[in-house]
Amino acid sequence: MLIQTKTVGVYLKVNGLFAFAFGPNQNEGKLGIARFGGHIEEGESIVECALREVKEETALDVTLLSSPVTYKVDSWDSQLLEIDDEENGIRPILRIGQNVMFFAQSRHEPTLSNETKGIILLTDSEMIKLCSHQISYGEFKSWGGRRIVRSEYSDDFILQPLAQMRFLARLIQERPDLIKYVYQNV
């Protein structure tokens, strides 16, 4: 039996790059990097929530992509357990507690909304590097790292991938076939 979902998130790929929200978090001197998503509103399905949240945070109408497998995990770094899960013909990639994650894509560039302080656009290898090393915002910019911001942050700020991004980096490393399948079969 699945636990009732309260929040929905999206792994969004835009023109070959993964897009995440980012900005200062409660830890001074750090820029948190998180998935797009949020809480389900009354009467809303998880698919409707995913589409609405991405639209509110990026101004994009996205296409949700069905994953060939849905994983259930007890914690972000626990063993991957395959489960049956589908809504409106779309399988999410992940269920963890009261959270569900989908894959999505758009061919248009995202824009900042009132809800989003910044958007960071990452290649697979940049994401893995950010999740395995402490990287400053200045170092990221020196690579030519792509981002959309209203105003620049201090180069000394540390980029801090949150759990959802670290999980995707794990999938890219452990299941590159899955990521390739999802995003190349659309």
C-alpha positions in Angstrom: 0.0 0.0 0.0 1.3 3.5 -0.9 1.4 6.3 1.6 -0.8 9.3 0.6 1.3 11.7 -1.4 1.7 15.3 0.0 4.4 16.7 -2.2 5.4 16.3 -5.9 8.7 17.1 -7.5 10.0 17.1 -11.1 13.4 16.3 -12.6 13.2 18.8 -15.5 15.5 18.5 -18.5 15.6 21.6 -20.8 17.5 21.3 -24.0 19.8 18.6 -22.7 20.4 20.2 -19.3 18.8 19.4 -16.0 17.2 22.5 -14.4 16.9 23.0 -10.7 15.8 25.9 -8.5 18.6 27.4 -6.4 19.3 30.2 -4.1 20.4 31.2 -0.6 19.1 28.8 2.1 19.0 28.9 5.9 22.7 27.9 6.0 24.5 31.2 5.6 27.0 31.2 2.7 25.3 28.3 0.9 23.1 28.1 -2.2 20.7 25.2 -1.9 19.8 23.4 -5.2 16.4 21.7 -5.2 13.9 20.2 -7.5 10.9 22.1 -8.8 7.7 21.1 -7.1 5.5 21.5 -4.0 2.4 20.6 -2.1 -0.7 19.0 -3.7 -3.7 21.2 -3.5 -7.1 19.9 -2.6 -8.7 17.8 -5.3 -5.5 17.8 -7.4 -3.8 14.7 -8.8 -0.1 14.2 -8.5 0.2 14.7 -12.3 -1.8 18.0 -12.1 0.4 19.1 -9.1 3.6 18.4 -11.0 2.5 20.4 -14.1 1.2 23.3 -12.0 4.2 23.6 -9.8 6.7 23.6 -12.7 4.6 26.2 -14.5 4.5 28.4 -11.3 8.2 28.1 -10.8 9.6 28.3 -14.3 6.7 29.7 -16.5 7.1 26.5 -18.6 4.4 24.1 -19.8 6.4 20.8 -19.6 5.8 17.3 -20.7 5.9 14.7 -18.0 7.7 11.5 -19.1 6.8 8.1 -18.0 9.6 6.2 -16.3 10.0 2.6 -17.2 10.4 1.8 -13.5 9.3 3.4 -10.3 11.5 3.1 -7.2 10.4 3.2 -3.6 13.1 4.1 -1.1 12.9 4.5 2.7 15.7 7.2 2.7 17.5 9.0 -0.1 20.5 6.7 0.0 18.7 3.4 0.7 18.4 0.4 -1.7 16.2 0.9 -4.7 13.0 -1.2 -4.6 10.9 -1.5 -7.8 7.2 -1.0 -7.4 4.1 -0.8 -9.6 2.9 2.8 -9.8 1.1 4.8 -12.5 -1.3 7.7 -12.7 -2.9 8.8 -16.0 -0.5 6.6 -17.9 2.6 8.3 -16.4 4.9 6.4 -14.1 6.9 8.5 -11.6 10.6 7.6 -11.1 10.5 7.7 -7.3 8.4 7.5 -4.2 9.9 8.3 -0.8 7.6 8.7 2.2 4.9 11.2 1.2 6.9 12.5 -1.8 6.8 11.5 -5.5 9.1 12.5 -8.3 8.6 12.6 -12.0 10.8 13.1 -15.1 9.8 16.0 -17.3 11.2 17.9 -20.3 10.8 21.2 -22.2 12.4 22.6 -25.3 12.0 26.1 -24.0 14.2 28.0 -21.6 12.7 28.5 -18.1 12.2 32.0 -16.6 12.3 33.1 -13.0 9.0 33.5 -11.2 8.3 35.2 -7.9 8.7 31.8 -6.3 12.1 31.1 -7.8 15.3 32.9 -6.8 17.5 31.3 -9.4 17.6 28.4 -11.9 20.7 26.4 -12.4 21.2 24.3 -15.6 23.5 21.3 -15.3 25.0 18.6 -17.5 25.1 15.1 -16.0 28.8 15.4 -15.3 28.4 18.8 -13.6 25.6 17.4 -11.4 27.8 14.4 -10.4 30.7 16.8 -9.6 28.5 19.1 -7.5 27.2 16.1 -5.6 30.6 14.6 -4.9 32.7 17.8 -4.2 32.3 21.0 -2.4 32.0 23.6 -5.2 31.8 27.3 -4.8 29.5 29.5 -6.9 32.6 31.2 -8.4 34.1 27.9 -9.4 30.8 26.9 -11.0 30.8 30.1 -13.0 34.4 29.7 -14.0 33.4 26.4 -15.8 30.9 28.4 -17.8 28.1 27.0 -15.6 24.7 28.1 -16.8 22.3 29.8 -14.5 19.4 32.3 -14.6 19.4 34.8 -11.7 18.0 38.2 -10.9 21.3 39.2 -9.4 24.6 37.4 -8.9 25.5 35.8 -5.6 28.9 35.9 -3.9 31.5 33.8 -5.6 32.3 32.4 -2.1 28.9 30.8 -1.6 29.0 27.0 -1.6 26.6 25.2 -3.9 24.6 22.7 -1.8 22.7 20.0 -3.7 19.7 18.9 -1.7 18.5 15.3 -1.4 16.5 15.1 -4.6 19.4 16.3 -6.8 21.8 13.9 -5.0 19.3 11.0 -5.8 19.2 12.0 -9.5 23.1 12.1 -9.6 23.0 8.6 -8.1 20.6 7.4 -10.8 22.8 8.9 -13.5 25.7 6.9 -12.1 23.9 3.6 -11.3 21.3 3.6 -14.1 22.6 5.7 -17.0 20.6 3.4 -19.3 17.4 4.5 -17.5 18.1 8.2 -17.9 19.1 7.8 -21.5 15.9 5.7 -22.2 13.6 8.3 -20.6 15.0 11.4 -22.3 15.9 9.9 -25.7 12.5 8.2 -26.3 10.5 11.3 -26.5 
